[in-house]
Amino acid sequence: MRLGTLILALFFVSVFAQEDEKKEKKGKNEDEIKVSGVLEVGFDINNKVHKDETEYNKIGYGKINISARPVKKVRAELGFEYKDRDSAMVIDKLFGQYNFADFGGVRVGYMKKAFGLEEKAGVDERYFHKRSVINDRLEAFRLLEHDLTIQYRHKLDENWRLIGGFSWPADDVRELFLQNYSVEYESQNTNLILAGIIGHFTASDYDLITWATSVSFKYTAKIFVSETEFTFGNNLDVKKWENRDVLILGARMQEYFPIETGLKSLRQVIPIAEAAIYMEDMGSQNFEAQLRAGITLGFAKNSAFQWRNTYGTRLKVIDRDSEQTHRRFDSEVVVIF
């Protein structure tokens, strides 16, 4: 992220903090700093990447998040992320939030957009190293990048939350502008999200709009957790190069079963399975299907130390001919703090 992005975000954090500090009485400053993070190391075997070629990759990932409340109504977050394939530490998020009332606040800075359950979940909340094929395709359309964002967050009650925002890529401010909206219901056992992203691309040789919407539902019971997510949108590549509208469709279902062992060392055994399908053109019979399964062993309190093993296969069907693109096996150790 460029230096200008850092300066812009820090400027807004400073303004919000100074404004709110004037309203606080002496002795009522509620300083609070929290540090959290996740570390992930392991290996990834991905076959048939290019024809019969198999890749053997090491997994190295780390993320540190710092959250601070200098005064009651102001919160700032800074997150650093390290990915082994990039061999560099980058800023994952940097924003300031000012809650002008109990029901609403404004967040300004560099952050991810609000979308479905899969995009929302971090490494500590999901048990697969890679996200699904649906997420990969939306990232290729540049809809899920972390961008400069102005976001309004509204709380209707204890369960309902509304989010609306505008975003600009730090390196492409003139050619891309995005809108993001989300409605979320969350209770003790259920989580329902309806979200949408609209991208406006403007260049010398084209001017087009791409969009995607997600409907996702999560139910948490004592013995299982179930997720279902549907994604719709238009195909940016077809719109750009062929100037015609084509709809995409993605569906994903996931089940996992957190089994408590009652032991002091091995605290949890978590089997998990997921099925996903992606159609780049709902008017054709071409699609990609992904099946994944695995098991996670959780050690220490709250399974803060985990050993995750997952296996998956992805099929690509073109003109009714099935082509197995690749199989993938991941094994990694995850530490959550």
PyMOL commands that set and color helices and strands:
alter all, ss='L'
color gray80, all
select helices_A, chain A and resi 3-23+117-120+133-140+236-242+301-303
alter helices_A, ss='H'
color red, helices_A
select strands_A, chain A and resi 32-46+55-71+74-83+88-98+104-111+147-155+160-168+176-186+190-202+207-220+225-234+247-256+259-260+266-279+287-299+305-318+321-336
alter strands_A, ss='S'
color yellow, strands_A
deselect
rebuild
show_as cartoon
